[in-house]
């Protein structure tokens, strides 16, 4: 994360000192210049019209550049015109690029939730979530960010009971990423107040995307290294 005050000034000074021979590769963030695990990076490409396009699926053709999945770093890349430097060509990055990435991450998460639901690996309703958590089938818990505190507390108790009973290294992660109204907008009839992802490829894909969205918004490390680190039911 970039510190405020003098830390931010020092970081901007580094931007101005970007060496001419700096090489962008598939593991280097163009803002921090740190080699980073690919799962914690977001890829961007330069469109034919010179604009910056986020490539969450990492499938768009052409040369790409990478930024750690943190909103403040994307905003800084726009402000400091780092995309032009990375692509070594005049490149236009929209002022609201960070907001666009956030919307794309939300849409990707909602799509994965719907896919997991069809696969039987995403369930909603407080009682179903509580049962899945206590049985060890849940790999991630989701609440509307404006859900009633009592409902969240009861499921938190189930998470604590599971962790205590299994002596697990990691908690079952819990996410409060979207309000009820936002869930209605992106998920329609599949919206929920309380839900959980279940063990399996699709359910684990939901947790992976939720971790990325939370990391993008808050910075820092995700709640868990990954669901592969958690005990299996």
N, C-alpha and C positions, 0 to 999 in steps of 0.2 A: 504494500500500500504506500501511497505517496503522502508524506507528512505535510502539515500546514506550515506556514511561516517560513523560516529559513530553509527547511527541507525542500519545500516546493520551489524556492528560488534556485537552490542548488540543482534540482532536477531539470529546471528549464535551462539553466546554464549548460548542463550536459547535452540537451537537445541542440543547442547552438554550436556545440563542439563535435557534432557527429562527424566522424572521420570519412573522408571521401572513399576510402577503400572498405568501409563497413559492408559486410556481406549478410544479406537476409537469407536465412535458411528455414527449413521446416520445423526447427525447434527453438527459434529465437524470437522473443517478443520485441517488436520494433520500438516499444516505449521503454521498457526496463533493460533491454538488451541481455536478458537472462535466458539461458537455455532452460526450457520448461517442459514438463510432461505434456504430450500432445492433448491429453484429455482435458487439460486446464487452459487450453488455448482456443481462440476463435480465429478462423481463417477469413481473410478478405481478398477479393480480387479486383482488378481494374477492368471495368467494362470498356467496350470499344469507344464509347463516347467520353472516356476519361473519368467517369464517376466511380466511386468506391461502392462495392456490393458485398454485403456479408455472405459468407458461404458456410452456413452451419453444418451442412452435410459433407463438406469438403469434396464436392464432386464437380464444381464448375471448372471449365478449362482455363488454361492460362496460368501465368505465374501468380503466386499468392504471397501474401505476407500475413504475419500472425501477431496477435495481441493477447496477453493474459486475460482471462475471462473476468474482467473487472470494469464496471461502467466508467469509473473515474479515469481509467487508462485509455479507454476508447475516446472519451471526451477530450483528454489531453492530446491524443494523437491528432484529432481534428483541429484543435486550437493551435497546435505547434506545426501543423502542416507536415506531419511525419509521413503521411502516405506518399506524398510527392517524392520525398527523399528515399523511401523504401523502394518505390517503383522506378526511381531515377527518371521520372517524367512527370509533367504537370498533371496532377490528379485532383479531382474535385470531391471533397468529402462533405456531405450535408451536415449542417449544424446540429441536426437532431439524429445523427447516426447512432448515438448511444441509445436513444429512445427506440429507434427502429430495431436494433439488436434485441432489446428487451421484449418488444412485441413478438419478434420471431421466436425467441426462446419460449415465451408463453404459449404461442401457437404450437410449437414442437412438443412441449410438455402435454398440452391438452390432447393433441393427436395421439401421443403414446398412451395416455390414460384410456382413451377410447379403444385403442387397439388391445390394451391389456384387459379391458373389460370384456371384450369379445372373446378373448382367450381364457376367460375365467380367472384372471390374475389381478383383478381390481374390483373391490367391493365397497359399497357405501352403506351408511346407516350405523348409528352408534353401537347397537348391539352386535352387529356383524363384525365391526372393527374391533371391539373389545374382545370378542371370542377369538378372532384371528391373532391378535397380539398375544393373548394369554397362551394360545396353543403353539406359538412360535412360527406360525405360517406367514406372518406379516414381515415385510422387509422395509416398509416405510409407511408412515402415518401422515394423513393430510387433513387439515382443517381449513374451513373458510376463515380468513383472518379476522372476521367480525363474528365468529361463532360464539355462543354463550360460554362464559368462563367455566361454568359447572360441567358442561359436556366435555370440554378440553381437559379439565382436571381429572375426570373419571378415567379417561383413556390414558392420561399420563400415569395414573396409578397402576393401570394394567401394564404399561411399559416398564415401570419400575419393578413391579412384581416379576415380570418375565426376566429382566436383567438380574435381579437378585437370585431368582430360582435357578438360573442357568450359569451364573457366574461369567456372563459374557463380557468380552472386552469392550464392545461397543453397545451403546443404546440403539434401539430401533429408532432411526431418525424421525423427527416430526417436523412438518413444514406448514407454515401459515403464509402462503405466498399471494393469495388472491382473495378479494372480498367475495361475498355471496353473489353480488351483482356482477362482478367480473367473471365469476364461474358460470353464471347464467349466460353471459354473452359469448364465452368461448366454447362452452360445452352443451348449451341448450338443455335438452331433457336429461342429459347425463350429469348435470350439475349436482353438487353435494354440499353438505355441511361438514360431515365427517366421512372419511374414506381411508382405505389402505391398499397398498400394493402387496401382492402375494408373491412368494418365491416362484421363480421361473424367469425365462428370458425376457418376456414382455414386462412383467412386474419390476424386474431389476432395471429394465430400460427406463421405466418411469422414475425410479429413484435417481438414476444417473442424470436425467434431465432436470429433475428438481434440484439436485445438488448444484448443477451448473448455473441454473437461474438464481439460486440463493447466493452463490459465490459471486455472480455478476453484480448483483444488487448490493451486497454487503462487503465484498472483498474478503480476503483471507481464505482459509482452508474450508472445505465442506465438512458437514457434520460427521461423516464417516469416511474412511479410506475407500469404502466400497462394500456393497452387499456381499461380495465374495469373502470378506473378512468375518462375516457373521455366521454363527452356528446355523446349520440347516435343520429343518424339522425332521 
